[in-house]
Amino acid sequence: MHDFTSTHTSQRKKVRATTTLLYINMRCYTGTYHTNLAMVSSYAYQT
C-alpha cells in the first residue's frame, strides 16, 4: 500500500509538471502563432 501511495504521488507530480510545461508551451505557441499569422498574411499580400 505504501508503494502505491508513493507511486501515486510521483504520478501526480509528473502530471503537474507536464501540465505546467504544456501551459507554458501553449502560451509560447500562441504568441508565435499570432506572429506567424501576421507574417503569413503580409507575405500573402505581397505575392
CHARMM-style PDB file with segment names, atoms N, HN, CA, C and O in Angstrom:
ATOM      1  N   MET     1       0.832  -1.197   0.000  1.00  0.00      PROA
ATOM      2  CA  MET     1       0.000   0.000   0.000  1.00  0.00      PROA
ATOM      3  C   MET     1       0.876   1.261   0.000  1.00  0.00      PROA
ATOM      4  O   MET     1       0.569   2.254  -0.659  1.00  0.00      PROA
ATOM      5  N   HSD     2       1.962   1.189   0.751  1.00  0.00      PROA
ATOM      6  HN  HSD     2       2.212   0.382   1.286  1.00  0.00      PROA
ATOM      7  CA  HSD     2       2.861   2.343   0.805  1.00  0.00      PROA
ATOM      8  C   HSD     2       3.459   2.622  -0.573  1.00  0.00      PROA
ATOM      9  O   HSD     2       3.620   3.774  -0.974  1.00  0.00      PROA
ATOM     10  N   ASP     3       3.786   1.544  -1.289  1.00  0.00      PROA
ATOM     11  HN  ASP     3       3.655   0.608  -0.964  1.00  0.00      PROA
ATOM     12  CA  ASP     3       4.351   1.710  -2.618  1.00  0.00      PROA
ATOM     13  C   ASP     3       3.350   2.382  -3.545  1.00  0.00      PROA
ATOM     14  O   ASP     3       3.700   3.254  -4.341  1.00  0.00      PROA
ATOM     15  N   PHE     4       2.101   1.958  -3.425  1.00  0.00      PROA
ATOM     16  HN  PHE     4       1.817   1.250  -2.779  1.00  0.00      PROA
ATOM     17  CA  PHE     4       1.054   2.538  -4.265  1.00  0.00      PROA
ATOM     18  C   PHE     4       0.928   4.040  -4.010  1.00  0.00      PROA
ATOM     19  O   PHE     4       0.781   4.832  -4.941  1.00  0.00      PROA
ATOM     20  N   THR     5       0.988   4.411  -2.738  1.00  0.00      PROA
ATOM     21  HN  THR     5       1.108   3.768  -1.982  1.00  0.00      PROA
ATOM     22  CA  THR     5       0.842   5.825  -2.379  1.00  0.00      PROA
ATOM     23  C   THR     5       1.994   6.654  -2.935  1.00  0.00      PROA
ATOM     24  O   THR     5       1.774   7.727  -3.495  1.00  0.00      PROA
ATOM     25  N   SER     6       3.210   6.164  -2.783  1.00  0.00      PROA
ATOM     26  HN  SER     6       3.388   5.292  -2.328  1.00  0.00      PROA
ATOM     27  CA  SER     6       4.368   6.907  -3.273  1.00  0.00      PROA
ATOM     28  C   SER     6       4.336   6.997  -4.797  1.00  0.00      PROA
ATOM     29  O   SER     6       4.687   8.028  -5.372  1.00  0.00      PROA
ATOM     30  N   THR     7       3.912   5.911  -5.449  1.00  0.00      PROA
ATOM     31  HN  THR     7       3.626   5.074  -4.982  1.00  0.00      PROA
ATOM     32  CA  THR     7       3.803   5.923  -6.904  1.00  0.00      PROA
ATOM     33  C   THR     7       2.756   6.933  -7.334  1.00  0.00      PROA
ATOM     34  O   THR     7       2.947   7.684  -8.290  1.00  0.00      PROA
ATOM     35  N   HSD     8       1.652   6.936  -6.613  1.00  0.00      PROA
ATOM     36  HN  HSD     8       1.497   6.325  -5.836  1.00  0.00      PROA
ATOM     37  CA  HSD     8       0.569   7.860  -6.928  1.00  0.00      PROA
ATOM     38  C   HSD     8       1.036   9.305  -6.787  1.00  0.00      PROA
ATOM     39  O   HSD     8       0.689  10.159  -7.603  1.00  0.00      PROA
ATOM     40  N   THR     9       1.824   9.571  -5.751  1.00  0.00      PROA
ATOM     41  HN  THR     9       2.107   8.877  -5.088  1.00  0.00      PROA
ATOM     42  CA  THR     9       2.331  10.925  -5.518  1.00  0.00      PROA
ATOM     43  C   THR     9       3.267  11.347  -6.640  1.00  0.00      PROA
ATOM     44  O   THR     9       3.184  12.475  -7.125  1.00  0.00      PROA
ATOM     45  N   SER    10       4.153  10.455  -7.055  1.00  0.00      PROA
ATOM     46  HN  SER    10       4.221   9.538  -6.661  1.00  0.00      PROA
ATOM     47  CA  SER    10       5.082  10.787  -8.128  1.00  0.00      PROA
ATOM     48  C   SER    10       4.323  10.990  -9.434  1.00  0.00      PROA
ATOM     49  O   SER    10       4.681  11.849 -10.241  1.00  0.00      PROA
ATOM     50  N   GLN    11       3.276  10.198  -9.639  1.00  0.00      PROA
ATOM     51  HN  GLN    11       2.985   9.501  -8.984  1.00  0.00      PROA
ATOM     52  CA  GLN    11       2.442  10.364 -10.824  1.00  0.00      PROA
ATOM     53  C   GLN    11       1.806  11.753 -10.826  1.00  0.00      PROA
ATOM     54  O   GLN    11       1.758  12.432 -11.853  1.00  0.00      PROA
ATOM     55  N   ARG    12       1.324  12.155  -9.662  1.00  0.00      PROA
ATOM     56  HN  ARG    12       1.362  11.604  -8.828  1.00  0.00      PROA
ATOM     57  CA  ARG    12       0.700  13.470  -9.541  1.00  0.00      PROA
ATOM     58  C   ARG    12       1.694  14.579  -9.850  1.00  0.00      PROA
ATOM     59  O   ARG    12       1.370  15.547 -10.537  1.00  0.00      PROA
ATOM     60  N   LYS    13       2.914  14.424  -9.331  1.00  0.00      PROA
ATOM     61  HN  LYS    13       3.177  13.637  -8.772  1.00  0.00      PROA
ATOM     62  CA  LYS    13       3.952  15.421  -9.592  1.00  0.00      PROA
ATOM     63  C   LYS    13       4.271  15.475 -11.081  1.00  0.00      PROA
ATOM     64  O   LYS    13       4.467  16.547 -11.655  1.00  0.00      PROA
ATOM     65  N   LYS    14       4.318  14.298 -11.688  1.00  0.00      PROA
ATOM     66  HN  LYS    14       4.159  13.427 -11.222  1.00  0.00      PROA
ATOM     67  CA  LYS    14       4.608  14.217 -13.114  1.00  0.00      PROA
ATOM     68  C   LYS    14       3.524  14.918 -13.919  1.00  0.00      PROA
ATOM     69  O   LYS    14       3.804  15.689 -14.837  1.00  0.00      PROA
ATOM     70  N   VAL    15       2.284  14.633 -13.552  1.00  0.00      PROA
ATOM     71  HN  VAL    15       2.056  14.007 -12.806  1.00  0.00      PROA
ATOM     72  CA  VAL    15       1.149  15.247 -14.250  1.00  0.00      PROA
ATOM     73  C   VAL    15       1.189  16.763 -14.077  1.00  0.00      PROA
ATOM     74  O   VAL    15       0.944  17.521 -15.016  1.00  0.00      PROA
ATOM     75  N   ARG    16       1.504  17.182 -12.858  1.00  0.00      PROA
ATOM     76  HN  ARG    16       1.703  16.567 -12.096  1.00  0.00      PROA
ATOM     77  CA  ARG    16       1.570  18.615 -12.565  1.00  0.00      PROA
ATOM     78  C   ARG    16       2.649  19.296 -13.395  1.00  0.00      PROA
ATOM     79  O   ARG    16       2.436  20.377 -13.943  1.00  0.00      PROA
ATOM     80  N   ALA    17       3.806  18.655 -13.480  1.00  0.00      PROA
ATOM     81  HN  ALA    17       3.980  17.777 -13.035  1.00  0.00      PROA
ATOM     82  CA  ALA    17       4.913  19.210 -14.254  1.00  0.00      PROA
ATOM     83  C   ALA    17       4.553  19.259 -15.732  1.00  0.00      PROA
ATOM     84  O   ALA    17       4.837  20.241 -16.417  1.00  0.00      PROA
ATOM     85  N   THR    18       3.926  18.194 -16.215  1.00  0.00      PROA
ATOM     86  HN  THR    18       3.695  17.396 -15.658  1.00  0.00      PROA
ATOM     87  CA  THR    18       3.523  18.138 -17.614  1.00  0.00      PROA
ATOM     88  C   THR    18       2.507  19.221 -17.925  1.00  0.00      PROA
ATOM     89  O   THR    18       2.581  19.877 -18.964  1.00  0.00      PROA
ATOM     90  N   THR    19       1.552  19.405 -17.012  1.00  0.00      PROA
ATOM     91  HN  THR    19       1.492  18.873 -16.168  1.00  0.00      PROA
ATOM     92  CA  THR    19       0.528  20.426 -17.212  1.00  0.00      PROA
ATOM     93  C   THR    19       1.156  21.813 -17.259  1.00  0.00      PROA
ATOM     94  O   THR    19       0.783  22.645 -18.086  1.00  0.00      PROA
ATOM     95  N   THR    20       2.114  22.054 -16.364  1.00  0.00      PROA
ATOM     96  HN  THR    20       2.418  21.378 -15.693  1.00  0.00      PROA
ATOM     97  CA  THR    20       2.791  23.352 -16.338  1.00  0.00      PROA
ATOM     98  C   THR    20       3.552  23.573 -17.632  1.00  0.00      PROA
ATOM     99  O   THR    20       3.494  24.657 -18.213  1.00  0.00      PROA
ATOM    100  N   LEU    21       4.271  22.545 -18.089  1.00  0.00      PROA
ATOM    101  HN  LEU    21       4.318  21.665 -17.617  1.00  0.00      PROA
ATOM    102  CA  LEU    21       5.023  22.646 -19.335  1.00  0.00      PROA
ATOM    103  C   LEU    21       4.089  22.900 -20.506  1.00  0.00      PROA
ATOM    104  O   LEU    21       4.361  23.744 -21.360  1.00  0.00      PROA
ATOM    105  N   LEU    22       2.986  22.162 -20.538  1.00  0.00      PROA
ATOM    106  HN  LEU    22       2.765  21.477 -19.845  1.00  0.00      PROA
ATOM    107  CA  LEU    22       2.010  22.342 -21.609  1.00  0.00      PROA
ATOM    108  C   LEU    22       1.467  23.763 -21.607  1.00  0.00      PROA
ATOM    109  O   LEU    22       1.306  24.380 -22.660  1.00  0.00      PROA
ATOM    110  N   TYR    23       1.187  24.275 -20.409  1.00  0.00      PROA
ATOM    111  HN  TYR    23       1.318  23.774 -19.554  1.00  0.00      PROA
ATOM    112  CA  TYR    23       0.649  25.627 -20.287  1.00  0.00      PROA
ATOM    113  C   TYR    23       1.636  26.659 -20.832  1.00  0.00      PROA
ATOM    114  O   TYR    23       1.261  27.578 -21.561  1.00  0.00      PROA
ATOM    115  N   ILE    24       2.917  26.483 -20.459  1.00  0.00      PROA
ATOM    116  HN  ILE    24       3.222  25.736 -19.867  1.00  0.00      PROA
ATOM    117  CA  ILE    24       3.958  27.401 -20.937  1.00  0.00      PROA
ATOM    118  C   ILE    24       4.101  27.276 -22.452  1.00  0.00      PROA
ATOM    119  O   ILE    24       4.200  28.278 -23.160  1.00  0.00      PROA
ATOM    120  N   ASN    25       4.110  26.035 -22.938  1.00  0.00      PROA
ATOM    121  HN  ASN    25       4.029  25.221 -22.362  1.00  0.00      PROA
ATOM    122  CA  ASN    25       4.232  25.807 -24.371  1.00  0.00      PROA
ATOM    123  C   ASN    25       3.060  26.413 -25.120  1.00  0.00      PROA
ATOM    124  O   ASN    25       3.236  27.006 -26.185  1.00  0.00      PROA
ATOM    125  N   MET    26       1.858  26.266 -24.564  1.00  0.00      PROA
ATOM    126  HN  MET    26       1.715  25.784 -23.699  1.00  0.00      PROA
ATOM    127  CA  MET    26       0.673  26.828 -25.206  1.00  0.00      PROA
ATOM    128  C   MET    26       0.787  28.346 -25.311  1.00  0.00      PROA
ATOM    129  O   MET    26       0.444  28.928 -26.340  1.00  0.00      PROA
ATOM    130  N   ARG    27       1.267  28.982 -24.252  1.00  0.00      PROA
ATOM    131  HN  ARG    27       1.546  28.510 -23.416  1.00  0.00      PROA
ATOM    132  CA  ARG    27       1.411  30.439 -24.263  1.00  0.00      PROA
ATOM    133  C   ARG    27       2.443  30.864 -25.297  1.00  0.00      PROA
ATOM    134  O   ARG    27       2.224  31.814 -26.047  1.00  0.00      PROA
ATOM    135  N   CYS    28       3.574  30.155 -25.336  1.00  0.00      PROA
ATOM    136  HN  CYS    28       3.752  29.383 -24.726  1.00  0.00      PROA
ATOM    137  CA  CYS    28       4.619  30.466 -26.305  1.00  0.00      PROA
ATOM    138  C   CYS    28       4.119  30.196 -27.715  1.00  0.00      PROA
ATOM    139  O   CYS    28       4.329  31.002 -28.621  1.00  0.00      PROA
ATOM    140  N   TYR    29       3.457  29.058 -27.895  1.00  0.00      PROA
ATOM    141  HN  TYR    29       3.286  28.403 -27.159  1.00  0.00      PROA
ATOM    142  CA  TYR    29       2.949  28.674 -29.208  1.00  0.00      PROA
ATOM    143  C   TYR    29       1.922  29.679 -29.701  1.00  0.00      PROA
ATOM    144  O   TYR    29       1.932  30.062 -30.871  1.00  0.00      PROA
ATOM    145  N   THR    30       1.029  30.109 -28.804  1.00  0.00      PROA
ATOM    146  HN  THR    30       1.020  29.799 -27.853  1.00  0.00      PROA
ATOM    147  CA  THR    30       0.006  31.078 -29.192  1.00  0.00      PROA
ATOM    148  C   THR    30       0.660  32.382 -29.624  1.00  0.00      PROA
ATOM    149  O   THR    30       0.237  32.997 -30.603  1.00  0.00      PROA
ATOM    150  N   GLY    31       1.684  32.804 -28.902  1.00  0.00      PROA
ATOM    151  HN  GLY    31       2.028  32.304 -28.107  1.00  0.00      PROA
ATOM    152  CA  GLY    31       2.385  34.035 -29.245  1.00  0.00      PROA
ATOM    153  C   GLY    31       3.057  33.934 -30.601  1.00  0.00      PROA
ATOM    154  O   GLY    31       2.931  34.844 -31.421  1.00  0.00      PROA
ATOM    155  N   THR    32       3.770  32.844 -30.853  1.00  0.00      PROA
ATOM    156  HN  THR    32       3.873  32.105 -30.187  1.00  0.00      PROA
ATOM    157  CA  THR    32       4.446  32.662 -32.132  1.00  0.00      PROA
ATOM    158  C   THR    32       3.425  32.442 -33.236  1.00  0.00      PROA
ATOM    159  O   THR    32       3.641  32.840 -34.380  1.00  0.00      PROA
ATOM    160  N   TYR    33       2.312  31.805 -32.888  1.00  0.00      PROA
ATOM    161  HN  TYR    33       2.137  31.481 -31.959  1.00  0.00      PROA
ATOM    162  CA  TYR    33       1.272  31.548 -33.885  1.00  0.00      PROA
ATOM    163  C   TYR    33       0.716  32.861 -34.414  1.00  0.00      PROA
ATOM    164  O   TYR    33       0.536  33.018 -35.622  1.00  0.00      PROA
ATOM    165  N   HSD    34       0.445  33.799 -33.522  1.00  0.00      PROA
ATOM    166  HN  HSD    34       0.591  33.670 -32.541  1.00  0.00      PROA
ATOM    167  CA  HSD    34      -0.085  35.093 -33.939  1.00  0.00      PROA
ATOM    168  C   HSD    34       0.950  35.845 -34.769  1.00  0.00      PROA
ATOM    169  O   HSD    34       0.607  36.504 -35.750  1.00  0.00      PROA
ATOM    170  N   THR    35       2.220  35.745 -34.371  1.00  0.00      PROA
ATOM    171  HN  THR    35       2.498  35.210 -33.574  1.00  0.00      PROA
ATOM    172  CA  THR    35       3.286  36.404 -35.114  1.00  0.00      PROA
ATOM    173  C   THR    35       3.410  35.797 -36.503  1.00  0.00      PROA
ATOM    174  O   THR    35       3.527  36.518 -37.493  1.00  0.00      PROA
ATOM    175  N   ASN    36       3.385  34.469 -36.576  1.00  0.00      PROA
ATOM    176  HN  ASN    36       3.290  33.883 -35.771  1.00  0.00      PROA
ATOM    177  CA  ASN    36       3.470  33.784 -37.859  1.00  0.00      PROA
ATOM    178  C   ASN    36       2.275  34.129 -38.730  1.00  0.00      PROA
ATOM    179  O   ASN    36       2.414  34.301 -39.941  1.00  0.00      PROA
ATOM    180  N   LEU    37       1.109  34.230 -38.121  1.00  0.00      PROA
ATOM    181  HN  LEU    37       0.996  34.091 -37.137  1.00  0.00      PROA
ATOM    182  CA  LEU    37      -0.105  34.558 -38.855  1.00  0.00      PROA
ATOM    183  C   LEU    37       0.042  35.930 -39.500  1.00  0.00      PROA
ATOM    184  O   LEU    37      -0.336  36.117 -40.656  1.00  0.00      PROA
ATOM    185  N   ALA    38       0.587  36.885 -38.764  1.00  0.00      PROA
ATOM    186  HN  ALA    38       0.895  36.733 -37.825  1.00  0.00      PROA
ATOM    187  CA  ALA    38       0.799  38.230 -39.295  1.00  0.00      PROA
ATOM    188  C   ALA    38       1.810  38.192 -40.434  1.00  0.00      PROA
ATOM    189  O   ALA    38       1.626  38.857 -41.454  1.00  0.00      PROA
ATOM    190  N   MET    39       2.882  37.413 -40.262  1.00  0.00      PROA
ATOM    191  HN  MET    39       3.032  36.873 -39.434  1.00  0.00      PROA
ATOM    192  CA  MET    39       3.901  37.294 -41.298  1.00  0.00      PROA
ATOM    193  C   MET    39       3.333  36.643 -42.546  1.00  0.00      PROA
ATOM    194  O   MET    39       3.597  37.084 -43.664  1.00  0.00      PROA
ATOM    195  N   VAL    40       2.546  35.586 -42.346  1.00  0.00      PROA
ATOM    196  HN  VAL    40       2.331  35.228 -41.437  1.00  0.00      PROA
ATOM    197  CA  VAL    40       1.965  34.864 -43.477  1.00  0.00      PROA
ATOM    198  C   VAL    40       0.992  35.757 -44.233  1.00  0.00      PROA
ATOM    199  O   VAL    40       0.995  35.774 -45.464  1.00  0.00      PROA
ATOM    200  N   SER    41       0.161  36.498 -43.509  1.00  0.00      PROA
ATOM    201  HN  SER    41       0.159  36.484 -42.509  1.00  0.00      PROA
ATOM    202  CA  SER    41      -0.824  37.348 -44.169  1.00  0.00      PROA
ATOM    203  C   SER    41      -0.133  38.479 -44.933  1.00  0.00      PROA
ATOM    204  O   SER    41      -0.559  38.826 -46.035  1.00  0.00      PROA
ATOM    205  N   SER    42       0.930  39.057 -44.361  1.00  0.00      PROA
ATOM    206  HN  SER    42       1.276  38.775 -43.466  1.00  0.00      PROA
ATOM    207  CA  SER    42       1.655  40.121 -45.052  1.00  0.00      PROA
ATOM    208  C   SER    42       2.372  39.547 -46.273  1.00  0.00      PROA
ATOM    209  O   SER    42       2.470  40.202 -47.310  1.00  0.00      PROA
ATOM    210  N   TYR    43       2.868  38.325 -46.140  1.00  0.00      PROA
ATOM    211  HN  TYR    43       2.788  37.793 -45.297  1.00  0.00      PROA
ATOM    212  CA  TYR    43       3.524  37.649 -47.265  1.00  0.00      PROA
ATOM    213  C   TYR    43       2.513  37.364 -48.368  1.00  0.00      PROA
ATOM    214  O   TYR    43       2.824  37.482 -49.554  1.00  0.00      PROA
ATOM    215  N   ALA    44       1.300  36.988 -47.967  1.00  0.00      PROA
ATOM    216  HN  ALA    44       1.047  36.893 -47.004  1.00  0.00      PROA
ATOM    217  CA  ALA    44       0.247  36.693 -48.933  1.00  0.00      PROA
ATOM    218  C   ALA    44      -0.141  37.962 -49.688  1.00  0.00      PROA
ATOM    219  O   ALA    44      -0.455  37.902 -50.877  1.00  0.00      PROA
ATOM    220  N   TYR    45      -0.121  39.097 -49.016  1.00  0.00      PROA
ATOM    221  HN  TYR    45       0.135  39.146 -48.050  1.00  0.00      PROA
ATOM    222  CA  TYR    45      -0.464  40.358 -49.677  1.00  0.00      PROA
ATOM    223  C   TYR    45       0.618  40.761 -50.673  1.00  0.00      PROA
ATOM    224  O   TYR    45       0.326  41.373 -51.701  1.00  0.00      PROA
ATOM    225  N   GLN    46       1.866  40.417 -50.364  1.00  0.00      PROA
ATOM    226  HN  GLN    46       2.102  39.920 -49.529  1.00  0.00      PROA
ATOM    227  CA  GLN    46       2.979  40.781 -51.235  1.00  0.00      PROA
ATOM    228  C   GLN    46       2.927  40.016 -52.549  1.00  0.00      PROA
ATOM    229  O   GLN    46       3.246  40.579 -53.596  1.00  0.00      PROA
ATOM    230  N   THR    47       2.534  38.750 -52.520  1.00  0.00      PROA
ATOM    231  HN  THR    47       2.274  38.292 -51.669  1.00  0.00      PROA
ATOM    232  CA  THR    47       2.552  37.931 -53.733  1.00  0.00      PROA
ATOM    233  C   THR    47       1.270  38.067 -54.530  1.00  0.00      PROA
ATOM    234  OT1 THR    47       1.127  37.441 -55.580  1.00  0.00      PROA
TER     235      THR     47
END
